[in-house]
């Protein structure tokens, strides 16, 4: 009878500890199930609340990074490059000659080379394309950086939940050990069983230490990436999207747009080579005074491309088109494979995650209660009971790993394809109007 009362008190404590640990972790698992909608869609208001709580702060910290400031400087540089290219190629030349002879001769002349081959236009078009390529590259870089930063926040949040859970498990194991010692004193528990419970406490202490170490590492990663390890993050599992499956990827994606523009740039470069090697004429006006006689003259000169007609230079530039086209096809192939991997992994991870929620979150407490009743009734020994507890704890922590894998699969694709920043901007634009000014400031 006494053993039954003590065991009941112990199990009541363990159940309450597990429930509080479950509540700490389950808070982030209440998001709606994954929605398989195009990436351009924005999910419901429940998800918007999650974004409103952490996304503006993240964007503010992200935009304050030196790397992002360097990207802005590169944007300015691209704009200046276009203005510099759209300037006159040739300046006029002024000449003044004096000849000392029986009759002094003074000559004043001005000449101007005409941009007959449209060097200025070709240079401007090339600068515009180079600017667009730079902007596409920056957009891709920002999406990849954001993906890495959010993944670091995800891992930080998951590791902190694991620390809370392992700490509560350790506290419960210590209480179990104290009660077990009392049971041994009254003869209701053997010395071997007490040692098993003591080993379980040591195992829980090791799990807690490992969880703390992982949490410290994730804090350091967030600090290194964003300069602040205490940014709020509430998760957005319900906003994860699965784009429509297609055999080809959109060439307007930042990951492909840059390569496609490289093909256009190669074609424009050929035009620029033709313009740069064209024979531009030079027109000159001369005024001369020889003694008492005034003379005026008009001249024109045209370069003779006899020794070098620049055909090889043009052939080299033309070959760059084929190189750029093959580079585009190679990048497209890689991106298609990444898209296929994403479409295969995310639905499977989602199914496993839903199974976990049903089997562990729904049935875990029932299984724990059943095991407790069996142990209390003496149907299973202490060793089997502790083993069952470890299995339930391990199964419970699997949920955190599944969550992290879901985020990682989605973020890898969104970052690699360059869609993440536009997705986050859509979330910010869908925020309630009362915080719109804060969102604009964050971006």
C-alpha positions as CSV (number, residue, x, y, z in Angstrom):
1,X,0.0,0.0,0.0
2,X,2.8,2.4,0.9
3,X,4.6,1.6,-2.3
4,X,1.5,2.3,-4.3
5,X,1.1,5.7,-2.6
6,X,4.7,6.7,-3.2
7,X,4.6,5.5,-6.8
8,X,1.4,7.5,-7.4
9,X,3.0,10.7,-6.1
10,X,6.1,10.1,-8.3
11,X,4.1,9.5,-11.4
12,X,1.9,12.5,-10.8
13,X,5.1,14.6,-10.6
14,X,6.6,13.1,-13.7
15,X,3.3,13.5,-15.6
16,X,3.1,17.2,-14.7
17,X,6.8,17.7,-15.7
18,X,6.3,16.0,-19.0
19,X,3.1,18.0,-19.6
20,X,4.9,21.3,-19.0
21,X,7.7,20.3,-21.2
22,X,5.2,19.3,-23.9
23,X,3.4,22.6,-23.6
24,X,6.7,24.5,-24.1
25,X,7.4,22.6,-27.3
26,X,3.9,22.2,-28.5
27,X,3.4,26.0,-28.5
28,X,5.2,26.2,-31.8
29,X,3.5,23.2,-33.2
30,X,0.0,24.7,-33.3
31,X,0.5,26.2,-36.7
32,X,-1.9,25.0,-39.4
33,X,-0.8,22.0,-41.6
34,X,1.5,22.8,-44.5
35,X,-0.3,24.4,-47.4
36,X,0.7,23.2,-50.9
37,X,0.2,26.5,-52.7
38,X,2.3,28.4,-55.2
39,X,5.2,30.4,-53.7
40,X,3.5,33.7,-54.7
41,X,0.6,33.1,-52.3
42,X,0.3,34.5,-48.8
43,X,-1.2,32.3,-46.1
44,X,-3.9,33.2,-43.6
45,X,-3.9,35.8,-40.8
46,X,-2.8,33.3,-38.2
47,X,0.5,33.0,-39.9
48,X,0.7,36.8,-40.4
49,X,0.6,37.2,-36.6
50,X,3.7,35.0,-36.4
51,X,5.5,37.0,-39.0
52,X,4.5,40.3,-37.4
53,X,6.2,39.2,-34.1
54,X,9.6,38.5,-35.5
55,X,10.1,39.4,-39.2
56,X,10.4,43.2,-38.9
57,X,13.1,42.8,-36.3
58,X,15.0,40.3,-38.4
59,X,14.9,42.5,-41.5
60,X,16.1,45.5,-39.5
61,X,19.1,43.5,-38.1
62,X,19.7,42.0,-41.5
63,X,19.8,45.3,-43.4
64,X,22.2,46.7,-40.8
65,X,24.9,44.1,-41.7
66,X,28.1,45.4,-43.4
67,X,27.6,42.8,-46.2
68,X,24.2,44.3,-47.0
69,X,25.6,47.8,-46.9
70,X,28.2,46.7,-49.4
71,X,25.4,45.4,-51.6
72,X,23.8,48.8,-51.6
73,X,27.1,50.4,-52.5
74,X,27.3,48.0,-55.5
75,X,23.8,49.1,-56.6
76,X,25.0,52.7,-56.5
77,X,28.1,51.7,-58.5
78,X,26.0,50.0,-61.1
79,X,23.9,53.2,-61.6
80,X,27.0,55.3,-61.9
81,X,28.4,52.9,-64.5
82,X,25.4,53.4,-66.7
83,X,25.7,57.2,-66.5
84,X,29.4,56.9,-67.2
85,X,28.8,54.8,-70.3
86,X,26.2,57.1,-71.6
87,X,28.7,59.9,-72.2
88,X,30.3,61.1,-75.5
89,X,33.2,58.8,-76.6
90,X,35.3,61.5,-78.3
91,X,36.1,65.0,-77.2
92,X,37.1,67.7,-79.7
93,X,40.8,68.5,-80.2
94,X,42.2,72.0,-80.5
95,X,45.5,72.5,-82.3
96,X,47.7,75.6,-82.5
97,X,50.9,75.8,-84.7
98,X,53.5,78.5,-85.3
99,X,56.1,78.4,-88.0
100,X,59.0,80.9,-88.0
101,X,60.1,81.6,-91.6
102,X,60.5,84.5,-94.0
103,X,56.8,84.9,-93.5
104,X,55.5,83.7,-90.1
105,X,52.7,81.2,-90.3
106,X,50.0,80.8,-87.6
107,X,47.6,77.8,-87.7
108,X,44.6,77.2,-85.6
109,X,42.6,74.0,-86.0
110,X,39.8,72.0,-84.3
111,X,39.0,68.4,-85.0
112,X,36.2,66.1,-83.9
113,X,36.0,62.3,-84.3
114,X,32.5,61.2,-85.0
115,X,31.1,58.1,-83.2
116,X,30.0,56.5,-86.5
117,X,30.0,53.0,-85.1
118,X,27.8,53.9,-82.1
119,X,30.4,53.0,-79.5
120,X,28.4,55.1,-77.0
121,X,25.2,53.2,-77.6
122,X,26.9,49.8,-77.3
123,X,28.7,50.8,-74.1
124,X,25.4,52.0,-72.6
125,X,23.5,48.8,-73.4
126,X,26.4,46.7,-72.0
127,X,26.4,48.8,-68.8
128,X,22.7,48.4,-68.4
129,X,22.9,44.6,-68.7
130,X,25.9,44.5,-66.3
131,X,23.8,46.5,-63.9
132,X,20.8,44.1,-64.2
133,X,23.2,41.1,-63.7
134,X,24.6,42.7,-60.6
135,X,21.1,43.4,-59.2
136,X,20.1,39.8,-59.9
137,X,23.2,38.5,-58.2
138,X,22.5,40.7,-55.2
139,X,18.9,39.5,-55.0
140,X,20.2,35.9,-55.1
141,X,22.8,36.7,-52.4
142,X,20.2,38.3,-50.2
143,X,17.9,35.3,-50.4
144,X,20.7,32.9,-49.6
145,X,21.9,35.1,-46.7
146,X,18.3,35.3,-45.4
147,X,17.9,31.6,-45.7
148,X,21.0,31.0,-43.7
149,X,20.0,33.5,-41.1
150,X,16.5,32.1,-40.6
151,X,17.8,28.5,-40.5
152,X,20.1,29.7,-37.7
153,X,17.1,31.1,-35.9
154,X,15.2,27.9,-36.4
155,X,18.0,25.8,-35.0
156,X,18.4,28.2,-32.1
157,X,14.7,28.0,-31.2
158,X,14.7,24.2,-31.5
159,X,17.8,23.8,-29.4
160,X,16.3,26.1,-26.7
161,X,13.2,23.9,-26.6
162,X,15.4,20.8,-26.3
163,X,17.2,22.5,-23.3
164,X,13.9,23.2,-21.6
165,X,12.7,19.6,-22.1
166,X,16.0,18.0,-21.0
167,X,16.2,20.2,-17.9
168,X,12.7,19.1,-16.9
169,X,13.5,15.5,-17.6
170,X,16.6,15.8,-15.4
171,X,14.6,17.4,-12.6
172,X,12.0,14.7,-12.8
173,X,14.7,12.0,-12.8
174,X,16.3,13.5,-9.7
175,X,13.0,13.5,-7.9
176,X,12.4,9.9,-9.0
177,X,15.8,9.0,-7.5
178,X,15.0,10.6,-4.1
179,X,11.8,8.7,-3.9
180,X,13.5,5.5,-5.0
181,X,16.0,5.9,-2.1
182,X,13.0,6.1,0.3
183,X,11.5,3.0,-1.3
184,X,14.8,1.1,-0.8
185,X,14.9,2.1,2.9
186,X,11.5,0.5,3.5
187,X,12.4,-2.5,1.4
188,X,10.1,-1.8,-1.5
189,X,12.9,-1.4,-4.0
190,X,16.1,-3.4,-4.6
191,X,19.6,-2.0,-4.7
192,X,19.9,-3.0,-8.3
193,X,16.8,-1.0,-9.3
194,X,18.1,2.0,-7.3
195,X,21.4,1.8,-9.3
196,X,19.4,1.7,-12.5
197,X,17.5,4.8,-11.5
198,X,20.7,6.5,-10.5
199,X,22.2,5.7,-14.0
200,X,19.1,7.2,-15.5
201,X,19.8,10.4,-13.6
202,X,23.3,10.5,-15.0
203,X,22.1,9.8,-18.5
204,X,19.6,12.7,-18.2
205,X,22.3,15.0,-16.9
206,X,24.5,14.1,-19.9
207,X,21.5,14.7,-22.3
208,X,21.0,18.1,-20.6
209,X,24.6,19.1,-21.0
210,X,24.7,18.1,-24.7
211,X,21.5,20.1,-25.2
212,X,23.0,23.1,-23.6
213,X,26.2,22.8,-25.7
214,X,24.1,22.7,-28.9
215,X,22.1,25.7,-27.7
216,X,25.3,27.7,-27.0
217,X,26.6,26.8,-30.5
218,X,23.3,27.9,-32.2
219,X,23.4,31.2,-30.2
220,X,26.9,31.8,-31.5
221,X,25.8,31.1,-35.1
222,X,22.9,33.6,-34.8
223,X,25.3,36.2,-33.3
224,X,27.8,35.7,-36.1
225,X,25.2,36.0,-38.8
226,X,23.0,38.7,-37.5
227,X,25.0,40.4,-34.7
228,X,22.4,39.7,-32.1
229,X,21.6,36.3,-30.5
230,X,18.4,37.4,-28.8
231,X,16.2,38.1,-31.9
232,X,12.6,37.0,-31.4
233,X,11.4,34.1,-33.5
234,X,8.1,32.2,-33.3
235,X,8.3,30.0,-36.4
236,X,6.1,29.8,-39.5
237,X,5.5,26.2,-40.3
238,X,2.0,27.0,-41.5
239,X,3.4,29.4,-44.1
240,X,5.7,26.9,-45.8
241,X,4.6,26.5,-49.5
242,X,5.2,24.0,-52.2
243,X,5.5,25.6,-55.7
244,X,3.7,24.0,-58.7
245,X,5.7,21.2,-60.2
246,X,7.1,21.9,-63.7
247,X,9.7,20.3,-66.0
248,X,11.4,23.7,-66.3
249,X,12.1,26.4,-63.8
250,X,11.1,30.0,-64.4
251,X,14.0,31.9,-66.2
252,X,12.9,35.0,-64.2
253,X,14.1,33.5,-61.0
254,X,17.1,35.4,-59.7
255,X,19.1,32.1,-59.7
256,X,18.6,31.9,-63.5
257,X,18.0,35.5,-64.5
258,X,21.6,36.4,-64.0
259,X,22.8,33.5,-66.3
260,X,20.2,34.4,-68.9
261,X,21.4,38.0,-68.8
262,X,24.9,36.8,-69.3
263,X,23.8,35.4,-72.6
264,X,22.4,38.7,-73.6
265,X,25.5,40.4,-72.4
266,X,27.6,38.2,-74.6
267,X,25.5,39.2,-77.6
268,X,25.8,42.9,-76.7
269,X,29.5,42.5,-76.3
270,X,29.8,41.3,-79.9
271,X,28.0,44.5,-80.9
272,X,30.3,46.5,-78.8
273,X,33.4,44.9,-80.4
274,X,32.0,45.8,-83.8
275,X,31.4,49.3,-82.7
276,X,34.9,49.6,-81.0
277,X,36.7,48.3,-84.1
278,X,34.7,50.4,-86.5
279,X,36.5,53.1,-88.5
280,X,35.3,56.4,-87.1
281,X,36.0,59.4,-89.3
282,X,37.5,62.6,-88.0
283,X,36.5,66.0,-89.3
284,X,38.7,69.0,-88.9
285,X,38.6,72.7,-89.5
286,X,41.7,74.8,-89.9
287,X,42.4,78.6,-90.0
288,X,45.9,79.6,-91.2
289,X,47.6,83.0,-91.6
290,X,50.7,83.0,-93.7
291,X,52.2,86.5,-93.9
292,X,49.4,88.7,-95.1
293,X,47.4,85.9,-96.5
294,X,44.5,84.1,-94.6
295,X,43.6,80.5,-95.4
296,X,40.8,78.3,-94.3
297,X,40.6,74.5,-94.7
298,X,38.3,71.5,-94.1
299,X,39.7,68.0,-93.7
300,X,38.4,64.5,-93.1
301,X,40.4,61.4,-92.1
302,X,39.3,57.8,-92.0
303,X,41.3,55.0,-90.4
304,X,42.3,52.3,-92.9
305,X,41.9,48.8,-91.4
306,X,44.4,47.2,-93.7
307,X,46.9,45.6,-91.4
308,X,44.2,44.5,-88.8
309,X,40.6,44.1,-89.6
310,X,39.8,42.8,-86.1
311,X,38.1,39.7,-87.4
312,X,39.8,37.5,-84.8
313,X,38.7,39.8,-82.0
314,X,35.1,39.6,-83.2
315,X,35.4,35.8,-83.4
316,X,36.5,35.6,-79.8
317,X,33.6,37.7,-78.7
318,X,31.2,35.6,-80.7
319,X,32.4,32.4,-79.1
320,X,31.5,34.0,-75.7
321,X,27.9,33.6,-76.7
322,X,28.2,29.9,-76.9
323,X,30.0,29.8,-73.5
324,X,27.3,31.9,-71.9
325,X,24.5,29.7,-73.3
326,X,26.1,26.5,-72.1
327,X,26.6,28.1,-68.6
328,X,23.0,29.0,-68.5
329,X,21.9,25.4,-69.4
330,X,24.3,24.0,-66.8
331,X,22.8,26.3,-64.1
332,X,19.3,25.5,-65.2
333,X,20.0,21.8,-64.9
334,X,21.3,22.2,-61.4
335,X,18.4,24.3,-60.3
336,X,15.9,21.7,-61.8
337,X,17.6,19.0,-59.8
338,X,17.3,21.1,-56.7
339,X,13.6,21.7,-57.4
340,X,13.0,18.0,-57.9
341,X,14.8,17.3,-54.6
342,X,12.6,19.9,-52.9
343,X,9.4,18.4,-54.3
344,X,10.4,15.0,-53.2
345,X,11.6,15.8,-49.7
346,X,9.1,18.4,-48.4
347,X,5.9,16.2,-48.9
348,X,7.6,13.2,-47.3
349,X,8.9,15.2,-44.4
350,X,5.4,16.7,-44.0
351,X,3.9,13.2,-43.8
352,X,6.4,12.1,-41.2
353,X,5.8,15.2,-39.2
354,X,2.0,14.7,-39.2
355,X,2.5,11.1,-38.2
356,X,4.7,12.2,-35.4
357,X,2.1,14.7,-34.2
358,X,-0.6,12.1,-34.2
359,X,1.5,9.3,-32.6
360,X,3.6,11.2,-30.1
361,X,1.7,14.4,-29.2
362,X,-1.7,12.7,-29.2
363,X,-0.8,9.3,-28.0
364,X,2.4,10.0,-26.0
365,X,0.6,10.9,-22.8
366,X,-1.7,7.9,-23.1
367,X,1.3,5.6,-23.5
368,X,3.1,7.2,-20.6
369,X,0.0,6.8,-18.4
370,X,-0.4,3.2,-19.4
371,X,3.3,2.5,-18.6
372,X,2.9,4.2,-15.3
373,X,-0.1,2.1,-14.4
374,X,1.7,-1.1,-15.4
375,X,4.8,-0.2,-13.4
376,X,2.6,0.8,-10.4
377,X,0.8,-2.5,-10.6
378,X,4.1,-4.4,-10.8
379,X,3.4,-5.7,-14.3
380,X,6.7,-4.3,-15.6
381,X,10.0,-4.0,-13.8
382,X,11.9,-0.8,-13.2
383,X,14.4,-1.5,-16.0
384,X,11.7,-1.9,-18.6
385,X,9.9,1.1,-17.3
386,X,13.0,3.3,-17.6
387,X,13.7,2.0,-21.0
388,X,10.2,2.9,-22.1
389,X,10.6,6.3,-20.7
390,X,13.8,6.9,-22.7
391,X,12.1,5.7,-25.8
392,X,9.2,8.1,-25.3
393,X,11.7,11.0,-24.6
394,X,13.6,10.1,-27.7
395,X,10.5,9.9,-29.8
396,X,9.4,13.3,-28.5
397,X,12.7,15.0,-29.4
398,X,12.4,13.5,-32.9
399,X,9.6,16.1,-33.5
400,X,12.1,18.9,-33.1
401,X,14.4,17.3,-35.6
402,X,11.5,16.9,-38.1
403,X,10.6,20.6,-37.7
404,X,14.2,21.6,-38.3
405,X,14.3,19.4,-41.4
406,X,11.1,20.9,-42.8
407,X,12.4,24.4,-42.4
408,X,15.8,23.4,-43.9
409,X,14.3,21.8,-47.0
410,X,12.1,24.8,-47.6
411,X,14.7,27.4,-46.9
412,X,17.4,25.7,-49.0
413,X,15.1,25.8,-52.1
414,X,13.8,29.3,-51.5
415,X,17.4,30.6,-50.9
416,X,18.9,28.7,-53.9
417,X,16.2,29.9,-56.2
418,X,16.3,33.4,-54.9
419,X,12.6,33.6,-54.0
420,X,13.0,34.0,-50.2
421,X,13.3,37.8,-50.0
422,X,10.3,38.4,-52.3
423,X,8.3,35.9,-50.1
424,X,9.2,37.7,-46.9
425,X,8.4,41.1,-48.5
426,X,5.0,39.7,-49.4
427,X,4.5,38.7,-45.8
428,X,5.5,42.2,-44.6
429,X,3.2,43.9,-47.1
430,X,0.3,41.8,-45.8
431,X,0.8,43.0,-42.2
432,X,-1.9,45.0,-40.5
433,X,-1.9,48.7,-41.4
434,X,-1.1,49.9,-37.9
435,X,2.4,48.5,-38.2
436,X,3.0,49.3,-41.9
437,X,5.4,52.1,-41.1
438,X,7.6,49.8,-39.0
439,X,7.7,47.3,-41.8
440,X,8.8,49.8,-44.3
441,X,11.5,51.0,-42.0
442,X,12.7,47.4,-41.5
443,X,13.1,47.0,-45.3
